[in-house]
Amino acid sequence: MAEIDLENVLLNLVKPMAEDPQSITVKTLPSLNDNEILLVVYAKSEDVARLIGRQGSMASALRQLMNIPARIQHKRITVKFESY
């Protein structure tokens, strides 16, 4: 089975929501847990606020969406948002 590029999947989900799509990057960071994939979205602070949403509603929806391809790989996914 082909490996799914989770960074690219998440990037394609968040770019349309950002005011400055070119400033967004997604990186996979190492995790202490072998069954976990840690993805970090880096964006400008106003875009991070937009991506997290009110009471974290948008972030929660993005995490649920990203769980689908992660489950195919039998892994848990963690999505974090960082501003620069």
Stockholm file with secondary structure:
# STOCKHOLM 1.0

chainA/1-84         MAEIDLENVLLNLVKPMAEDPQSITVKTLPSLNDNEILLVVYAKSEDVARLIGRQGSMASALRQLMNIPARIQHKRITVKFESY
#=GR chainA/1-84 SS CCCCCHHHHHHHHHGGGCSSGGGCEEEEECCSSTTEEEEEEEECHHHHHHHHCGGGHHHHHHHHHHHHHHHHTTCEEEEEEEEC
#=GC SS_cons        CCCCCHHHHHHHHHGGGCSSGGGCEEEEECCSSTTEEEEEEEECHHHHHHHHCGGGHHHHHHHHHHHHHHHHTTCEEEEEEEEC
//
